[in-house]
Amino acid sequence: MITRRRFMATASAGAGIAVASPALAFEVAPRYRPQPVRVKNDLAPGQILILPRAHFLYFVDQPGQAIRYGVGVGRAGLEFTGDAVIEVKKEWPTWRPTNEMIERDPGAYRRFKDNDYVQPGGPENPLGARALYLFQNGRDTFYRIHGTTEPQSIGRSVSNGCIRMLNEHVTDLYERVPIGTPVTVL
């Protein structure tokens, strides 16, 4: 006879990762899953192109071809545009909102107000599993390509300006791009 305890233990064991991490259980729309796509031949391999209005990031891996990832982007007025370079890469990065973010939404960021608290890296950190730091002329822009604890934000314009990816997607991109990778956000 199967008991409730045995049923729950079996169900939990069978659920595996989905039980351990709700973010991994989210199913993103097929168009936002990584996939090879054709791009203009004049785009140089090794560069990243981001089209915020379409919610896609393209990593050009060879002439005429890129890997396309779905992303979440900055809401109106907070988005980054222009050219940058990835100068820093971090696994399970720490995070602290900018002073502008704290001023804009003090309720959401009250634990950071009037102190120097920095949230440690880990599964609850808003930057997720990996972060690629965007710089212009050697200066940090404070914009990042990073993982997210809010997988439902992929395909939407809801962030404070950064480019969000599912953790497994940003981990894949992180492994593909070296320091010095050029990034263009249109």
DRENTI-479986 format. One record per residue (C-alpha): x, y, z. Coordinates in steps of 0.001 Angstrom, whole numbers, plus 500000, padded with zeros to 6 digits. Layout:
N
XYZ ...
This chain:
186
500000500000500000 501352503439499089 501259506038501832 501047509814501435 504646510106502697 505902507577500127 503872509240497344 505277512687498239 508837511339498484 508478509625495106 506893512690493498 509614514959494893 512403512651493735 510853512413490272 510463516189490022 514222516673490510 515424520127489591 511949521614489176 511257521192492896 514674522490493922 514526525644491821 511267527259490685 513173529446488192 514304526349486289 510733525059486111 509573528033484029 509022527156480387 510044530029478116 508254530463474779 510020528494472001 511072531668470138 513090532767473216 515077529529473454 518652529599472111 518746528743468435 521059529217465468 519904531913463066 521231533541459909 522510537113460207 524145539620457870 527544538481456621 529085541814457604 528624541092461330 531977539964462692 532171536679464592 532720537183468309 530400540142468774 527088540496470584 524185542419469090 521096543149471204 517744544222469763 515754545334472846 512432545954471052 512491542387469711 513821541003473044 516703539137471427 520456538918471987 522576537587469114 526036536141469622 527696535998466194 529631532734466221 530636532554462538 530161534612459363 526461534823458561 525369532889461651 524553533666465287 523034532055468319 519872533952469241 518736534113472880 515556535614474278 516087538386476818 514273540721479163 515281544370478816 514954547765480481 511570549373480728 510991552669478916 513476555354479898 515860552948481637 517331551049478725 520973551078477659 521822551762474023 525119552070472229 528411550238472070 530201548637475002 532791545983475765 532609543115478239 535426543954480659 534432541765483626 532752538355483920 531536536923487236 530026533638488342 527293534042490992 527972537788491267 527160539935494272 524659542754493777 523635546117495103 521110548394493363 522408551734492155 521536554837494164 519184555843491338 517317552546491672 516981553015495439 515681556581494950 513273555498492212 511761552649494243 512679552951497950 510069550383498990 511526547648496805 515089548403497901 514567549397501567 517092546845502838 519800548724500875 518816552241502021 521305554122504209 523817551263504407 526480549487502370 524779546082502227 525692543995499177 523627540899498434 525840537827498152 525825535751494996 523547532736494833 520174531520493542 518241534389495213 520476537127493800 518791539205491029 521894538909488811 521474535157488692 524152532613487840 526456534781485702 527016538430484847 528852540119481985 529752543723482873 529474546351480125 532087549107479950 532541552128477679 535955553753477308 537234551755480286 534409552909482593 531692550718484085 528271551567482642 526521549743485542 524608547800482890 524969544035482771 523998541008480738 522996538651483529 520841535782484698 517550536334486465 515420535090489339 512377536198487317 512275533929484254 508829535275483316 510554538586482454 512131537089479317 510492538693476281 509402541745478295 510628545283479018 510614545354482799 514146545659484181 516055548673485477 518046548647482251 520115545486482276 519741542636479809 518260539577481553 518599535982480423 517517532657481842 520305531363484084 521048528374481850 521200530676478797 523515533260480389 525748530418481598 525990529166478006 526789532671476704 529293533234479542 531248530172478397 531296531387474776 532437535005475186 535843536215476358 536732539478478067 536917542146475353 533808540978473477 532149543962471772 528451544524472495 526082546729470509 522626547544471852 520378549153469211 
